[in-house]
Amino acid sequence: MGARIRKFQSSDLSEISELLNQLGYPPESEEFLKERLSEYSKDGRTVLVAEVEGKVIGFVSACIFPMLHHPGNLGRISALCVEKGFRRKGIGKILLKEIEIFCSENKCTKIEVTSGIREERKSAHEFYEGNGYKFDSKRFSKSIEEAT
């Protein structure tokens, strides 16, 4: 499949919004997503899109963090989604490879991705494991509202 990978553009907003819906995380509003995408224009952050025949059919986003306890930086994939009709055609693998290049260029020595433990995420887990990612930690989270 001849997907072209490029940095996101503001004109990709509605297609990224639809992909986030497919991922199960609909944005609060178009303005919210526009502001978030603007944040990803800063150094150490990126959103890459996969485009086929002028249509965005996938995206991946990542941020770079310095590690206090280890040399180098940590790359964190914050989201990856491929449109349902284009899944299992190598698009996700291409996006993953491109974000790994971005992380390498930003002196990362490790890349991590979190994925929910719900049953419908099982294929995502298999995808990451099939691309060399290992289940090596547990993540704990707490909503800020709960902390007060």
C-alpha positions as CSV (number, residue, x, y, z in Angstrom):
1,M,0.0,0.0,0.0
2,G,1.5,3.3,-1.0
3,A,0.9,5.5,2.1
4,R,2.8,8.7,2.3
5,I,3.9,9.7,5.8
6,R,4.1,13.4,6.7
7,K,3.8,15.8,9.6
8,F,0.2,16.7,10.3
9,Q,-1.3,20.0,9.0
10,S,-4.2,22.0,10.3
11,S,-6.3,20.8,7.4
12,D,-6.0,17.2,8.9
13,L,-8.1,18.2,12.0
14,S,-11.4,16.5,11.0
15,E,-9.7,13.3,9.8
16,I,-7.6,13.0,13.0
17,S,-10.8,13.7,15.0
18,E,-12.5,10.8,13.3
19,L,-9.6,8.5,13.9
20,L,-9.6,9.5,17.6
21,N,-13.3,8.5,17.6
22,Q,-12.4,5.1,16.1
23,L,-9.8,4.7,18.8
24,G,-12.5,5.3,21.5
25,Y,-11.3,8.8,22.6
26,P,-13.5,11.4,20.9
27,P,-12.1,14.9,21.4
28,E,-14.0,17.3,23.6
29,S,-14.4,19.8,20.7
30,E,-12.8,20.8,17.5
31,E,-11.2,23.8,19.3
32,F,-9.7,21.4,22.0
33,L,-8.2,19.2,19.4
34,K,-6.8,22.2,17.5
35,E,-5.1,23.4,20.6
36,R,-3.7,20.0,21.4
37,L,-2.3,19.6,17.8
38,S,-0.7,23.0,18.2
39,E,1.1,21.7,21.3
40,Y,2.5,18.9,19.2
41,S,4.2,21.4,16.9
42,K,6.7,22.2,19.6
43,D,10.2,20.7,19.8
44,G,10.3,17.2,21.2
45,R,6.7,16.4,20.0
46,T,5.2,15.4,16.8
47,V,2.1,14.0,15.0
48,L,2.7,12.1,11.8
49,V,-0.1,11.1,9.5
50,A,-0.4,8.4,6.9
51,E,-2.1,9.6,3.7
52,V,-3.4,7.5,0.8
53,E,-4.8,9.3,-2.3
54,G,-5.0,12.6,-0.4
55,K,-6.9,11.1,2.6
56,V,-5.5,10.8,6.1
57,I,-6.0,7.1,7.1
58,G,-3.8,7.0,10.2
59,F,-1.7,8.9,12.6
60,V,0.8,8.5,15.4
61,S,1.8,11.1,18.1
62,A,4.8,11.1,20.4
63,C,6.6,13.2,23.0
64,I,10.2,13.1,24.1
65,F,11.1,13.2,27.9
66,P,14.5,13.3,29.5
67,M,15.1,10.5,32.0
68,L,16.6,11.2,35.3
69,H,17.7,7.7,36.1
70,H,19.1,6.6,32.7
71,P,21.1,8.2,29.9
72,G,19.2,9.4,26.9
73,N,15.6,10.4,26.4
74,L,12.4,8.5,26.6
75,G,10.0,8.6,23.6
76,R,6.4,8.1,24.5
77,I,3.8,7.2,21.9
78,S,0.7,8.9,23.0
79,A,-1.7,7.7,20.3
80,L,-1.6,5.6,17.2
81,C,-4.7,4.8,15.0
82,V,-5.3,3.5,11.5
83,E,-8.7,3.8,9.9
84,K,-10.7,0.5,10.2
85,G,-10.7,-0.2,6.5
86,F,-6.9,0.1,6.3
87,R,-5.9,-2.0,9.3
88,R,-3.6,-5.0,8.9
89,K,-2.2,-3.6,5.7
90,G,1.2,-2.4,7.1
91,I,0.2,1.2,7.7
92,G,0.5,1.0,11.5
93,K,3.9,-0.6,11.1
94,I,5.1,2.2,8.8
95,L,3.8,4.8,11.3
96,L,5.6,3.0,14.1
97,K,8.9,2.9,12.2
98,E,8.7,6.6,11.4
99,I,8.0,7.5,15.0
100,E,11.0,5.3,16.0
101,I,13.1,7.4,13.6
102,F,11.8,10.6,15.2
103,C,12.7,9.2,18.7
104,S,16.1,8.1,17.6
105,E,16.8,11.6,16.1
106,N,15.8,13.0,19.5
107,K,18.4,10.9,21.3
108,C,15.9,8.4,22.8
109,T,17.3,5.2,24.2
110,K,13.8,3.8,24.9
111,I,10.3,4.1,23.5
112,E,7.2,3.3,25.4
113,V,3.5,3.1,24.6
114,T,0.6,2.4,26.9
115,S,-2.5,0.6,25.8
116,G,-5.6,-0.1,27.8
117,I,-6.2,-3.5,29.3
118,R,-9.7,-3.9,27.8
119,E,-10.4,-6.9,25.6
120,E,-10.8,-4.8,22.5
121,R,-7.2,-3.7,22.8
122,K,-5.8,-7.2,22.6
123,S,-5.0,-6.9,18.9
124,A,-3.2,-3.6,19.6
125,H,-1.1,-5.5,22.2
126,E,-0.3,-8.2,19.7
127,F,0.6,-5.5,17.1
128,Y,3.1,-3.8,19.5
129,E,4.6,-7.1,20.6
130,G,4.9,-8.2,17.0
131,N,7.0,-5.0,16.4
132,G,9.5,-5.7,19.1
133,Y,7.8,-3.9,22.1
134,K,7.9,-5.8,25.4
135,F,5.5,-5.8,28.3
136,D,7.9,-4.6,31.0
137,S,6.1,-2.5,33.5
138,K,2.8,-1.6,35.1
139,R,1.3,1.8,34.9
140,F,-0.5,3.4,37.7
141,S,-2.7,6.5,37.2
142,K,-4.9,8.7,39.2
143,S,-7.3,11.4,38.1
144,I,-6.4,14.8,39.5
145,E,-10.0,15.2,40.7
146,E,-9.4,12.1,42.9
147,A,-6.2,13.6,44.4
148,T,-8.0,16.6,46.0
